[in-house]
Amino acid sequence: MSEDINIIQQMASLGQGIALLPNILMREFLQQGKLVQVLTDVNYSDIMMTLVYPSRRFLPEKTRAMVTLLRQKFADK
């Protein structure tokens, strides 16, 4: 168990277990055959995301746009 995604990926690619990792970050490893997807029929919809940012008052427009995009994309349907 680790909070370091690089260590998790490395251990999984060395055959030291399985890992729950974002597909977008692992696409290259999957294409190279360094990792294979398992448990593809399991639904991970209960995974939560937390956004941490300073006060909304002085939030840069690009950060505000990203927060809005993520809220829309991952909002409960």
N, C-alpha and C positions, 0 to 999 in steps of 0.2 A: 504494500500500500504506500502510495506517495502522492504528494501534491505536485510533483514535477513531471509534466507531460512527457518530457524527453526521456526521463528514466523509465517511465511506464512503457513508452514505445520501444526503447532499447531492450528492456527485459522481455517484452512480448516477441520481438523479432529474434531474440536469442533462444526462444522456445521455453522461457521460464514462466509461462502462464498466459492467460488471456487478459485483454484490457478493453475497457470502454473508452474509445477515443473518437474524436470528431472525424468523419469521413474526409472532409476537406483537407485536413492536415495530414492524413494518412494515404491519400490517393496515390502518391508516388510510390510509397512502400508497397501498396497493394498491387500496382502495375508491375513493379519489379519482382514480385513474388516473395518479398521479404516478410510480408504479413498476408494472412488470409482471413476473410470474414467468417466468423462462426456465429451461431445463435441469431441468424438473420430473421427468424420468425418471431423474435422477442420484440415487444413494443416498449420503447423507452420514452414514452410521452410524459411520464411523470418527473422527468429531470427538470430541475429548476435552474433558472438563471438569475443572477443578481447583478445589477448595474450599480457601480459605486462611482459617484462623481461629486464634485463640490456643489455648493449651493446653486440652485437654478438661476439665481439672480445675475451672476456674471458668467454664465455658461456660454462658451463660444458657439456660434451658429452651427458649425460643422458637428460639434458634439451634440447639440440639441437635435440636429437632423438624424444622427445615428441613434440616439435614444428613441426618437419617434419611430424610426424604421424598425428597430428591434421590438418595440412594444407592439407594432402592427403585425410584424412577422410571427411573433411568438405568443400573441394574445390568446387567451382561452377562447376556443371556438364553441 
